[in-house]
Amino acid sequence: MLDFHHSWPYERVMSDIYFEECPFCHRSPVMIPIRKKAIEEAFEGIKTHIIMPCCHEKIVIESMDGDYIWTTQALR
């Protein structure tokens, strides 16, 4: 089971993924640079990573559901 401290909410607008606020630098809103194939893999539980465009921090995504990304590091 994944720890809620390792999750972050996201919004989907058309085919783009947004964080309301960056978990690192708190910039708002932030469009996440992630390919459609990487999103599909994350929904299947295949790890992928993203680099935040605002502060260049790296997030390793373990899983994704309809509301949250679940990561290897604590974001809260």
N, C-alpha and C positions, 0 to 999 in steps of 0.2 A: 504494500500500500504506500502511496506517495504522501509525503508530508506537505501540509497546506502552506508552510513557510517557504516551500520551494515552488510556489505557483505564482502566476501573475495573470490578471485578466486582460483580455484583448477584445477588440471589436473588428468585425469584418464589414467592409464597405465595398460592394461589388467583388472584385478579386483581390483587393488589398487588405492587409492586416495592419491594424493600428494599436499601439498602446496609448491609453489616455495620458499616461505619464511614464517617463523612463524610470526604471527602478534604481538607477545609479545617479544620474544628474538631475532628475526631476523635471526635465524639459517636457513640454506638453503641446500638442499631441505629437507622436512619433510614428511615422510609417515604417514598418519592419521590412527590410530587404530579404524576402524569402521566396524561393521559387515554388510554383504550384506542386511540383514533384516532391519537394522537401516537406510541404504541408501534408501531402498524402502519406508520406513515410512517417511523419510525426504522429498522425492519427493511428497508424499501425503499431506505434511503439518503437520505431527505429530512430536512434539518436541522430540529431542533426545540430548544426550550430549556426548562430547568426552573430553578426557584429553590429552593434547599435550604431546608427549613423550619426547620432548626436554627440556621443562621448567615446566611441570606439571600444566600449567594453564588450567582451565576448560572453554569450549565453549558450550553453549546451542544453538543447531541448531533449528531454527524455520521452515526453509524450505530449499529446495535445488533445483536448476535447472541444466541445462547442463553445466553451466560455473561457477556459484557462489554458496557458501553457504550463507544463510541469518541467522543472529544470533540475540539474545536478547540484546547483548551489542555492543557498537561501537568498531569496530576494526581498523578504519582509523582515 
